[in-house]
Amino acid sequence: FIAIHRSTWRKCNSGDMDPQPRKVGVVGLGLIGGSIGLDLQSQGWNVQGLVHRQVTAERAVARKLVTEVSTDPACLASCDLVILALPIPLLLKPDPVLVDALPKEAVVTDVASVKAPVLAVWRRCHPRFVASHPMAGTEQAGVEAGRRDLFRGRPWIATPDESTDSDALASVEALACGLGSLWKTAAASQHDQAVALISHLPVLVSAALLRAVGDERDPGVRQLAMDLASSGFEDTSRVGGGNPALGVAMASGNTDAVLRGLAAYRWSLEQLEEAVLNQNWQQLRQELERTQALRPSFLSDRSVRPT
């Protein structure tokens, strides 16, 4: 178990994927599920999609997200690997029909951005479940959002515990590596706190920025701000303008970690506000120099990190 939690990056090659394509089930064909389906098919895998509505199934076929698709969980019976690309609330309260339909010998993984509560539920639901999370996405959602190469060069993290099947973990690693991702493992609690800081917190911070501009009381100023908004505002507001349901799911599924992140952010903002209030421009400059130096460490090329 200690060896599993060596938290190092592993740069993978597409050759790490099983050379004999088998059958993969993808439950949910939104951005992540649809993108996985597109990439796996391009590598020769038979991808069985499972969706809730027939209209979604028809659109998934039209977009060629999967090899075949159904609204009946029984379609997963012959799958060797099942990927649960479902919203966090549906993972935390899984449909018993879906759970019963999962082959016991298959490897099952999820792609949710919260891991500790998902792992707590699914370790009881399936003997070969592996909690995982590809750190890739856009502000798009739904069956129209899937795109090729979404995961290439992006982190894919798993959070195994003492009950995780080692062979199942290796299969999910092969999946991630086959999609061009950078593989890493960590404890679920560490994952959730880290992701709260770099993914969940930015959604709320970005939303607050949009609110501050959108709630400007002077309509002339508000309209001028809209007219002048350029790349800086576009970059900092992007995630706040994304899928509201996903933002709520992140906050409700990872509440404690999100609250800790918000408290840290509020304190940092107060320090900057204090510098401006006191016209302490030297303090402000020092703070901005510090953040200038910090930023590259979060955006460095992961492909050159040691393994």
Order of alpha helices (4+ residues) and beta strands (2+ residues): beta-beta-alpha-beta-alpha-beta-beta-alpha-alpha-beta-alpha-beta-beta-beta-alpha-beta-alpha-alpha-alpha-alpha-alpha-alpha-alpha
